[in-house]
Amino acid sequence: MPTEADTCRKYVVPMLQSAGWDNEPHSIAEQRTITDGRIVPVGKGFMRKPPKRVDYLLRYTRDFPLAVVEAKATYKRAADGLQQAKLYAEMLGLKFAYATNVRDVIEFDYSTGLEKQIKEYPPPAELWQRYRHANGIKDNLVAERLLTPYNHAVGKTDLDRYGRPIPDDEYQTKDFEKVVALHARTEAIARHLTGFLKKSDRFAKPIVFCVDQEHASEMRSVLNNLNRDLVAKDPGCVCRVTSDEGDIGRGHLGRFQDVGTTVPVILTTSQLLTTGVDAPTCKNIVLARAIGSMSEFKQIIGRGTRVRDDYGKLWFNIIDYAADSIRTLCPTAPEFRAQWADPIKCSKIIQSLEERGINFADLAEAAKQPEADPFDLLCHLAFNAPLRARRERAQMLRDIRKDFFTQYAPEARQILDELLEKYPDHGAAQFVLPDVLKVPPVSMHGQIGDIIKTFGGADKLRNAVNQLQSLLYAA
C-alpha cells in the first residue's frame, strides 16, 4: 500500500514541478521543520516531542514563501490533510494552503475564505498576483481561475458525486451519502443552515451530525464556502471533528467548548460528538443524517441541553433536515398513512414528534401552508407527496365515500357530517372522543349518553368516528 512518502516522491513533486515551482527564482522546500517540538515533563526530566514539519513549502523567492502543501497517502482523502495544512499555514503566516492525496487537490485561500477542489496547482505567477491583489499591492492582475468545487449536474442527474451510476430505485434518507452520495443534497442543507444562522445568530455554535467522516468533511467544505465572510477573518470558523482529525480535531473541539470564544463557529461530525461532550453555548443541534433510535436521538440532543444563562443560553434548536424524524418512525409513505389513520398510533406519532421538538403550527408557518393537515404536511416534507388542504381532503371523502354516510340513520349521519364540517377549520382534534361530544353543534343532539344511543352503543360510536378518520386519510 503506497505510503505518504511514496505519494510525495512519486506524484506530488512532479505536479509541483509541472506548475513551475521548481524553476528559478521559485523553489520547493521539502519536509521543512517549522517548530522544534513541544517540551513535555517525563519523570524528573524532560523530553521534546517530534517537530512539526511541512511536507512542502512553496516559495516565490527563497525568502518569500507563499503556500504549504500537505500530502496524504493515496488510500486517504485529500480533505483529511486540509486542517493540518491550514494549521501550518497559520503558524507561518501564509495565505494559501493545499492538501492532496494525488487524485484530488484542495486549495484554501485565506484572503477570500474560499475552499475548492482544483485539478492542478496554480503556477507561481498566478499565486503571486492573487497574493498582491488580496493585500492591495497594485500590479497587472492575472484573472483567477474559478473552478467549481465538485462536478455535479443541476436538476436530475444519473450520476452521484463520485461519477457512479444511480440505479432506478426508491431511496430513503438513510441511503443518502451511504448508497447515493449527492453533493446537491449536502449543499442544500448547508445553504439553508447558513441562511438560518444569518437570520438568527451567526455565532450560535451549531453541531452538524453527518452520515460518516467523509460526509462531515464535505459538509464542512460547503459550509466553509457559504460562510467565507467569517472564514476570511478567522480560518478556523468551520471545522470537522472526527476521529480522523486526531489532535487537530480535539483542539478545535476544545475551543468550541470554551464559553469565552466564538470560534469555531460551526462543527461538523459523524459519531464522535454523540456522547460525552459538553458544549455549553451550543444553541443548534443539526441532524443531517437519519437517527437510528430514540436513545441515540436523546444522546445527540444532549449536546445542546446545557443551560448557561450568563451567556444567554436558555434554549437550543433541533434542526432536522429531510424529515429524518418522520422516516425513522415510518420508513415509507404507505406505512406512515396506515399508522396515521389509526387514532391510537397517530397519537403515538404526534407524541414522538413533539418529543423531538416538532410543532405542527410552527411547521405549517415555516412551510407557508396554514391550511394543510399535519399528515399532508409531514408526507410532503418526508416523501415529497402532494400537499392537500384540509377542506379539499374533507370534500374528497364526501364525494368518493358516500356509502360510508348512508349506512347510518339520519341523526347519526348528521353527527358524522358535523364532525367532518368542523375538520377544515379545527383539524383532527374534531375526532377526539368524548371531547367533541361536549361542544356545538354535536352537543345539541343531547347528553353524551343520548348521542351514544344514536349509534347503538359506545363501541359503535367509537368505530364510526375512527372509520371516518381512517377514510379521511385513505386518499
Summary of the structure (lengths in Angstrom):
residues: 475
radius of gyration: 29.6
end to end distance: 57.7
largest distance: 100.6
contacts: 1427
relative contact order: 0.06
helix: 47%
strand: 16%
